[in-house]
Structures are given as C-alpha cells and as structure tokens.
C-alpha cells in the first residue's frame, strides 16, 4: 500500500473517531436534557436515541416523533390515530397519573388522545421549547468540530507533502 493510501486510511479513521465522539456526546446531551426536563416516562424514546458515524457522515436519530419533545404534538388531521391512546395509557401509568373521576384509566387515555388529536398537546399550544434537542446544534460545538476536522486535514496534507518531498530528495540523490 502506498504512503498516500496509508495516510488516507488513517485520516478516515481519525475522522470517524471524531464523528463517533461527537455522536456519542450528542446522544448524551439529549438524554441529560430529557432527564432535566422530566421528559422521561417509560424510557422508550430516550432508549431509541442512537448515532451512526462513518468517515464521511454522522447521523443522530431516535423515534420518529423525537422532535415532539421540543415542538409538542400538533393536532392530527387524519382522524383518530390508532395506538395513540394506548401510548398515553402507558405514559399515564409511568408518570403515576390517575384517571379522571368516574372514568377508567383507558377512558381517560382515550379522552386525552381525542383532545390532543383535536387541539394539539399543551407544549404545542404554548409554542414549544428549545432545551432538549436544539442544544446539540450549538454553534460552539460545530466550531470545535470544524476546528478538529481542519486539524486532521492539515496534518494529513502535511504528511503527504513531507512524504512527497522526501521521495523527490531520494530520487535526486540516487
């Protein structure tokens, strides 16, 4: 393998390590913020958070409704979404929320589902929040990531130039 190929492979590994750490930190920031905001009931959403890093990309993901932690749940336009009342029932049980007077837990969960589907969640109606997921997009985090990527790139280019100069010098001396 040529020296350039070795340097390229090492560079890719260093970038992947950098992205892996950035992804791991991002997931931890979100989890910490969820706990601080008391946004953990069953733990399903928190446990769905993950990251996938490669030398050319980083994806941080979670359940499809993860952004509802910040935006709230908007009214549902397609009628009564199936399964939502069951999810609310599990949430009520996890949070220790009791049913409405003269209603079962299931009836209360169905009422909440109807109400949220009709009007949106309280968080949605109040305009949302920006303290759970949004902090992972803080400019200072990306400035540091950019600086670290630049350092890796400059170091790799310097290694390539040094290797080229050495090979030219060796050819001239031969």
trRosetta pair geometry for C-beta under 8 A, 3 or more apart (Angstrom, degrees):
i j d omega theta_ij theta_ji phi_ij phi_ji
1 5 4.6 -117 -178 87 95 130
1 6 5.6 115 120 -57 117 86
1 9 7.9 -7 171 -7 147 141
2 5 4.6 98 57 4 80 102
2 6 7.1 -143 97 -4 44 85
3 6 5.6 -54 -150 36 34 113
3 7 6.3 34 153 -18 67 105
3 160 7.9 150 121 -117 101 59
3 163 4.7 -173 127 -159 148 152
4 7 5.7 -54 -147 38 31 110
4 8 6.2 33 153 -20 65 106
4 160 6.1 55 -113 -123 83 102
4 163 7.3 -168 -63 91 69 149
5 8 5.6 -52 -146 36 31 113
5 9 6.3 32 154 -19 64 106
6 9 5.8 -55 -148 37 30 111
6 10 6.3 28 154 -16 64 107
7 10 5.7 -55 -145 40 31 110
7 11 6.1 35 153 -23 65 107
7 156 5.5 132 168 -155 105 87
7 159 5.1 176 -124 104 132 129
7 160 5.8 -175 99 -68 167 84
7 163 7.5 -133 -39 -6 141 149
8 11 5.6 -53 -146 35 29 114
8 12 6.4 32 154 -20 63 105
8 156 7.6 88 -89 -167 41 131
9 12 5.8 -52 -148 34 30 112
9 13 6.5 31 152 -18 63 105
10 13 5.7 -55 -150 36 32 113
10 14 6.4 31 153 -18 66 105
10 156 7.5 174 86 -107 97 103
11 14 5.8 -55 -148 36 31 109
11 15 6.3 29 154 -17 65 106
11 55 7.9 81 114 -154 70 126
11 152 6.2 124 -148 163 80 102
11 153 7.4 72 -153 -98 125 47
11 156 4.3 28 -89 -96 127 147
12 15 5.8 -55 -146 38 30 110
12 16 6.3 31 154 -19 64 107
12 55 3.8 -22 -161 -117 84 154
13 16 5.7 -54 -146 37 30 111
13 17 6.4 33 153 -20 64 105
13 55 7.3 -36 -54 -89 25 113
14 17 5.6 -52 -148 36 32 114
14 18 6.4 35 151 -21 64 104
14 152 5.0 177 115 -134 129 125
15 18 5.5 -52 -149 35 34 114
15 19 6.3 31 153 -15 66 105
15 55 4.8 76 81 -149 116 73
15 56 7.8 45 123 -64 137 38
15 149 6.8 53 -121 -123 96 84
15 152 5.9 153 -71 130 78 162
16 19 5.7 -54 -145 41 32 109
16 20 6.1 39 152 -26 65 105
16 53 5.6 129 -162 134 69 106
16 54 6.1 -47 -112 -178 102 24
16 55 4.6 -52 -54 -74 95 64
17 20 5.5 -50 -145 33 30 116
17 21 6.5 29 156 -16 63 103
18 21 6.0 -56 -152 36 29 108
18 22 6.3 27 151 -17 64 109
18 145 7.2 127 161 -145 113 78
18 148 5.5 168 -140 130 135 129
18 149 6.8 166 121 -76 161 71
18 152 6.9 -103 -28 -40 148 147
19 22 5.5 -55 -143 39 33 113
19 23 6.1 35 156 -20 67 106
19 53 3.8 156 114 -148 106 118
19 54 7.2 -31 87 51 156 30
19 55 7.6 179 11 -114 138 22
19 57 7.4 99 -156 106 156 25
19 58 4.2 -155 -166 -71 109 117
20 23 5.8 -55 -147 38 27 111
20 24 6.2 29 154 -19 64 107
20 51 7.5 142 -140 110 48 124
20 53 4.3 -136 -72 44 62 157
21 24 5.6 -52 -143 37 31 112
21 25 6.2 31 156 -18 65 107
22 25 5.8 -54 -146 39 28 111
22 26 6.3 34 152 -25 62 106
22 53 7.7 123 54 -99 89 131
22 58 6.2 -17 85 -144 116 169
22 141 7.7 121 -145 171 99 105
22 145 5.7 51 -104 -104 143 121
23 26 5.5 -52 -146 32 31 114
23 27 6.5 29 157 -17 64 103
23 51 2.9 152 176 163 119 155
23 52 7.3 -163 -146 29 161 18
23 53 5.1 -142 -5 -54 143 109
23 58 5.1 -150 -65 -163 108 114
23 59 7.8 27 -117 65 126 33
23 60 5.7 -176 -141 -78 82 92
24 27 6.0 -55 -152 35 29 109
24 28 6.4 25 152 -15 64 109
24 51 6.5 -120 -57 39 43 143
25 28 5.7 -60 -148 40 32 111
25 29 6.2 37 154 -25 67 104
25 141 8.0 -174 114 -144 131 123
26 29 5.7 -51 -148 31 30 112
26 30 6.6 27 155 -15 63 104
26 51 6.5 109 62 -80 114 136
26 60 4.8 -82 113 -94 140 154
26 136 4.4 67 -141 -143 91 131
27 30 5.9 -57 -152 37 31 109
27 31 6.3 30 152 -18 66 108
27 49 4.8 145 -144 143 96 118
27 50 6.8 22 -103 -112 140 15
27 51 5.6 -120 -39 -25 119 109
27 60 6.3 -161 -63 -143 79 110
28 31 5.6 -54 -143 39 33 111
28 32 6.1 35 157 -20 67 106
29 32 5.9 -56 -147 37 27 111
29 33 6.2 24 155 -16 63 110
29 135 5.8 -136 164 99 127 113
29 136 5.3 151 79 -79 138 88
30 33 5.8 -60 -147 41 29 109
30 34 6.3 34 153 -25 65 104
30 49 5.8 179 86 -124 134 152
30 60 7.9 151 -16 166 142 132
30 62 7.7 -139 139 -46 156 144
30 132 6.4 53 -147 162 71 74
30 133 5.7 23 -116 -103 108 64
30 136 6.4 -21 -53 -41 93 128
31 34 5.6 -50 -148 31 31 114
31 35 6.6 29 154 -17 63 104
31 46 5.5 88 -122 -157 86 104
31 49 6.4 -142 -61 48 95 156
32 35 5.9 -57 -154 36 31 110
32 36 6.3 30 151 -18 66 108
33 36 5.5 -51 -142 38 34 113
33 37 6.1 20 161 -7 67 112
33 39 7.9 0 123 34 69 127
33 131 6.0 -168 -161 141 119 71
33 132 4.5 162 127 -132 123 50
33 133 7.5 -161 82 -48 146 34
33 135 6.4 165 -70 28 148 132
34 37 6.2 -67 -145 47 25 100
34 39 4.4 -99 -156 74 72 104
34 40 5.3 87 141 -53 107 94
34 45 7.5 -172 -137 101 149 109
34 46 5.4 -172 97 -93 161 108
34 69 6.7 -54 -106 -151 94 147
34 132 5.9 68 -74 -148 63 110
35 38 7.6 24 -180 -76 32 34
35 39 7.7 -81 -49 45 18 72
35 40 5.8 -4 -92 -4 59 132
36 131 7.9 -93 93 141 121 115
37 69 7.8 107 89 180 145 102
37 129 7.6 147 -137 114 145 158
37 131 6.4 144 -73 97 129 110
37 132 5.8 -65 12 -82 154 103
39 45 7.9 -66 143 80 95 138
39 69 5.4 75 179 -145 150 106
39 132 6.4 -6 28 -112 162 140
40 43 5.9 35 -171 -86 103 60
40 45 7.7 -143 -116 60 64 99
40 46 5.4 4 -114 -30 108 140
41 90 7.7 120 123 125 123 79
41 91 4.9 46 119 -140 167 71
41 94 3.9 103 168 101 90 134
41 95 5.2 -46 -126 -52 111 90
42 45 7.9 96 65 2 88 77
42 90 5.7 8 -66 147 139 112
42 91 6.8 -85 -23 -91 104 56
42 94 4.8 -113 -66 -76 67 158
43 46 5.2 -64 -155 50 57 112
43 47 5.3 54 149 -23 86 110
44 47 6.0 -64 -144 42 23 105
44 48 6.4 27 156 -29 62 107
44 63 7.0 49 134 -55 93 144
45 48 5.7 -54 -151 25 31 115
45 49 7.7 47 150 -36 58 88
45 62 6.4 51 -174 169 72 124
45 63 5.2 -82 -122 18 72 132
45 65 7.7 -75 -112 81 118 88
45 66 6.4 149 -164 -108 105 72
45 69 7.1 152 152 -61 150 119
46 49 6.2 -37 -171 0 40 113
48 61 8.0 -76 145 124 89 74
48 62 4.5 96 105 -160 100 72
48 63 4.3 66 92 -40 167 83
48 66 7.3 -139 91 -79 122 111
49 60 7.4 -2 -165 -178 87 89
49 61 7.5 172 -142 93 46 39
49 62 4.5 -17 -88 -90 62 108
49 66 7.6 111 -85 -124 83 137
50 60 7.6 -180 93 -150 38 53
50 61 6.0 -17 62 63 80 81
50 62 7.3 147 15 -83 65 57
51 58 6.5 -7 -173 -172 108 89
51 59 6.7 164 -154 86 58 50
51 60 4.8 -21 -100 -100 91 70
51 61 7.5 147 -94 17 40 67
52 57 7.9 11 105 107 87 98
52 58 7.4 169 84 -151 50 45
52 59 4.9 -1 52 55 94 98
52 61 7.8 0 4 11 99 110
53 57 7.4 -171 -147 96 43 53
53 58 4.9 -2 -108 -108 78 84
54 57 5.1 24 49 47 102 79
54 58 7.7 -158 30 -69 60 49
60 136 7.0 -86 72 152 168 160
61 66 7.7 178 -178 -6 50 155
62 66 3.8 97 82 -85 118 142
63 66 5.2 140 62 -56 69 83
65 68 4.5 -5 168 -1 94 125
65 73 7.4 4 -164 -99 126 98
66 69 6.3 -29 176 1 52 111
66 133 7.0 102 143 -80 102 143
67 70 5.8 -58 -171 44 62 99
67 71 5.3 24 142 6 92 117
67 133 6.7 -75 -112 28 62 160
68 71 5.8 -70 -117 61 37 86
68 72 6.2 -15 -164 157 73 9
68 73 5.1 21 -145 -71 126 74
68 121 7.5 86 -173 15 105 147
68 123 7.9 107 173 82 70 136
69 132 4.8 -105 131 104 119 161
69 133 6.5 114 75 -25 118 107
70 128 5.5 44 151 -173 65 108
70 129 5.4 -119 -146 71 65 71
70 130 6.2 62 -155 -97 121 38
70 131 7.8 163 -114 37 97 47
70 132 5.3 -149 -69 45 92 110
70 133 5.5 -95 -30 27 134 104
70 134 6.4 119 -124 -25 154 100
71 74 7.4 -32 139 -39 112 92
71 123 7.3 104 118 126 26 109
71 124 6.4 33 145 -101 68 79
71 128 4.6 -26 -123 -107 39 130
72 120 6.2 67 130 168 119 101
72 121 4.2 -152 -171 70 98 109
72 122 6.9 -139 -131 74 133 40
72 123 3.1 -179 -84 92 107 89
72 124 2.9 -147 105 -46 127 66
72 125 7.1 -116 141 5 165 54
72 126 7.3 128 -47 42 151 81
72 128 5.6 -129 -1 -88 95 72
73 76 7.9 -16 161 -49 104 90
73 116 5.7 30 88 176 126 118
73 120 6.1 -177 97 -155 60 64
73 121 4.3 82 39 -16 85 114
73 123 7.7 74 9 60 61 103
73 124 5.7 -93 60 -35 35 134
74 120 4.9 -30 -143 -110 36 112
74 124 5.3 173 -83 -150 51 147
75 116 7.7 -175 -106 154 53 47
75 117 6.3 67 -156 167 66 36
75 118 6.1 -38 -133 144 111 15
75 119 6.0 -16 -83 -115 108 0
75 120 4.7 -69 -43 -51 69 79
75 124 8.0 -178 -27 121 60 153
76 79 7.4 -54 121 64 108 28
76 80 7.7 94 90 -119 136 23
76 81 5.1 -102 -162 -26 162 115
76 84 7.8 -119 -34 -55 158 163
76 116 7.8 50 -8 118 102 77
76 117 4.2 -46 35 -142 110 83
78 81 6.6 74 73 -77 105 83
79 117 7.9 -12 138 175 26 139
80 84 7.5 -137 178 38 70 122
80 113 7.0 65 -154 135 95 113
80 114 7.0 -27 -110 -98 109 71
80 117 6.1 15 -114 -160 56 177
81 84 4.7 73 86 -28 99 126
81 113 7.8 -132 58 -173 82 109
81 117 6.5 -175 9 -105 92 121
83 86 5.2 -55 -157 38 53 116
83 87 6.2 54 148 -22 78 102
84 87 5.6 -54 -151 36 35 111
84 88 6.4 34 151 -18 66 105
84 113 4.6 131 108 -138 105 115
84 116 7.6 -145 162 77 133 123
84 117 7.0 117 92 -62 163 111
85 88 5.5 -53 -147 38 34 113
85 89 6.4 41 150 -26 65 101
85 106 7.5 59 154 -166 117 67
85 109 4.7 108 -173 130 79 98
85 110 4.6 16 -133 -91 141 58
85 112 7.5 134 -123 65 71 84
85 113 3.9 -74 -78 -25 77 153
86 89 5.5 -48 -149 30 33 115
86 90 6.7 32 152 -16 63 101
86 109 7.3 83 -79 146 19 144
87 90 5.8 -51 -152 36 34 110
87 91 6.3 36 148 -19 65 107
88 91 5.3 -53 -146 39 35 115
88 92 6.2 40 153 -23 67 102
88 109 4.4 155 96 -155 105 91
88 112 5.0 -179 -180 89 151 126
88 113 5.5 -146 4 -62 147 89
88 116 7.8 176 -85 13 138 142
89 92 5.7 -49 -146 33 30 112
89 93 6.5 29 154 -17 62 105
89 105 6.0 94 -141 143 96 102
89 106 6.2 4 -103 -104 136 55
89 109 3.9 -26 -68 -88 80 164
90 93 5.8 -56 -149 38 30 111
90 94 6.2 29 154 -18 65 109
91 94 5.8 -57 -145 39 29 110
91 95 6.1 14 160 -6 66 114
91 97 7.8 5 120 26 74 127
92 95 6.1 -68 -143 48 25 101
92 97 4.2 -91 -151 66 78 107
92 98 7.9 152 173 -60 109 9
92 99 7.9 62 164 -74 148 61
92 105 6.3 175 102 -162 141 102
92 108 7.0 114 -122 104 167 119
92 109 6.0 -121 -2 -84 140 98
92 112 7.7 163 -62 10 122 159
93 96 7.6 33 -177 -72 28 31
93 97 7.8 -72 -47 45 22 74
93 105 7.2 51 -67 -171 91 147
98 105 7.6 -90 -161 -93 46 91
99 103 4.9 -143 163 92 114 85
99 104 5.9 -114 -124 153 166 18
99 105 4.6 -117 -64 -82 114 49
99 107 6.9 65 -156 62 127 88
99 108 4.0 -162 -139 -22 78 141
100 103 4.3 29 67 34 90 131
100 107 7.6 -94 44 103 103 100
100 108 4.8 159 1 -105 88 106
100 111 6.9 -15 -1 47 141 156
103 107 4.2 -128 -170 90 98 124
103 108 5.0 122 117 -57 127 83
103 111 7.2 -20 -168 -11 160 137
104 107 4.7 98 50 6 77 100
104 108 7.0 -139 94 -4 41 87
105 108 5.6 -56 -149 38 32 113
105 109 6.2 33 153 -20 67 106
106 109 5.7 -53 -147 36 30 111
106 110 6.4 30 153 -18 64 105
107 110 5.7 -53 -148 37 32 111
107 111 6.4 35 151 -21 64 103
108 111 5.6 -52 -150 34 32 113
108 112 6.4 32 152 -17 65 104
109 112 5.7 -51 -147 37 33 111
109 113 6.3 37 152 -22 65 105
110 113 5.5 -51 -146 35 33 115
110 114 6.4 35 153 -21 65 103
111 114 5.7 -54 -150 35 31 111
111 115 6.2 29 153 -19 66 108
112 115 5.7 -56 -145 38 30 111
112 116 6.1 24 159 -14 67 108
113 116 6.1 -57 -142 41 26 104
113 117 6.0 27 158 -18 63 111
114 117 5.8 -60 -147 40 26 111
114 118 6.1 20 156 -17 64 113
115 118 5.8 -62 -147 39 26 109
115 119 6.0 -29 173 28 66 109
116 119 6.9 -77 -124 59 23 73
116 120 6.5 -2 -163 -175 61 12
116 121 5.2 15 -135 -74 108 67
119 125 6.6 6 150 -73 98 127
120 124 3.7 -107 167 93 118 137
120 125 5.3 149 91 -53 111 81
121 124 4.7 101 54 5 74 102
121 125 7.0 -143 96 -3 39 88
122 125 5.7 -58 -146 40 32 109
122 126 6.1 21 157 -12 67 112
123 126 5.9 -63 -144 43 27 105
123 128 6.1 59 160 -105 89 44
123 129 6.8 -63 -157 -7 109 100
124 128 6.8 24 -109 -64 39 78
129 132 6.8 71 101 -6 112 99
130 134 4.2 -14 -171 23 82 160
130 135 8.0 124 149 -42 75 69
131 134 7.0 -27 -62 48 17 109
131 135 6.8 33 -154 -34 43 112
132 135 7.6 -158 97 11 10 100
133 136 6.3 -48 -179 17 55 110
133 137 8.0 37 138 -7 72 102
134 137 5.9 -65 -166 37 51 108
135 138 5.5 0 -167 -40 56 109
136 141 6.9 -82 -172 72 44 170
137 141 7.5 -152 -171 54 10 127
137 142 7.4 8 -165 -35 51 121
138 141 4.7 91 69 -1 89 104
138 142 7.4 -176 91 -2 49 85
139 142 5.8 -65 -151 44 38 105
139 143 6.0 42 152 -25 73 104
140 143 5.4 -46 -141 33 35 115
140 144 6.5 36 158 -18 64 102
141 144 6.0 -58 -156 37 29 109
141 145 6.4 29 148 -18 64 107
142 145 5.3 -47 -141 38 39 114
142 146 6.1 44 155 -22 66 104
143 146 5.7 -54 -148 37 29 113
143 147 6.3 31 152 -21 64 106
144 147 5.6 -52 -145 36 32 113
144 148 6.3 31 155 -17 65 106
145 148 5.8 -57 -148 39 29 110
145 149 6.3 30 153 -19 65 106
146 149 5.7 -54 -146 37 30 111
146 150 6.3 33 153 -21 64 105
147 150 5.7 -54 -150 35 30 113
147 151 6.5 33 151 -22 63 104
148 151 5.6 -50 -148 32 33 114
148 152 6.6 34 153 -18 64 102
149 152 5.7 -53 -151 35 33 111
149 153 6.2 31 152 -18 66 109
150 153 5.6 -58 -146 40 31 111
150 154 6.0 28 158 -17 68 108
151 154 6.0 -53 -139 39 27 107
151 155 6.1 29 158 -20 62 109
152 155 5.9 -59 -149 37 26 112
152 156 6.3 23 155 -18 63 109
153 156 5.8 -58 -149 37 29 109
153 157 6.3 25 156 -16 66 107
154 157 5.8 -54 -144 39 31 109
154 158 6.2 34 155 -22 65 106
155 158 5.7 -55 -148 35 28 113
155 159 6.5 31 152 -20 63 104
156 159 5.6 -51 -150 33 33 112
156 160 6.5 33 151 -18 65 104
157 160 5.6 -53 -150 36 35 113
157 161 6.3 33 153 -18 67 105
158 161 5.8 -54 -145 38 31 109
158 162 6.2 34 155 -20 65 107
159 162 5.7 -54 -146 37 29 113
159 163 6.3 29 155 -18 63 108
160 163 5.8 -57 -149 38 29 111
160 164 6.3 29 153 -20 65 106
161 164 5.6 -53 -147 35 32 112
161 165 6.2 32 155 -18 66 105
162 165 5.9 -55 -146 37 29 110
162 166 6.3 30 154 -19 63 107
163 166 5.7 -54 -147 36 30 113
163 167 6.4 26 156 -17 65 106
164 167 5.9 -58 -150 37 29 107
164 168 6.4 29 153 -18 65 106
165 168 5.7 -54 -147 37 31 111
165 169 6.3 31 154 -18 65 107
166 169 5.7 -55 -147 38 30 111
166 170 6.3 30 154 -20 65 106
167 170 5.6 -50 -144 36 33 112
167 171 6.3 34 155 -19 64 105
168 171 5.8 -56 -148 37 30 110
168 172 6.4 28 153 -18 65 107
169 172 5.8 -57 -147 37 31 110
169 173 6.2 24 157 -14 66 111
170 173 5.8 -61 -144 42 30 107
170 174 6.3 37 155 -34 64 106
171 174 5.8 -49 -146 21 30 116
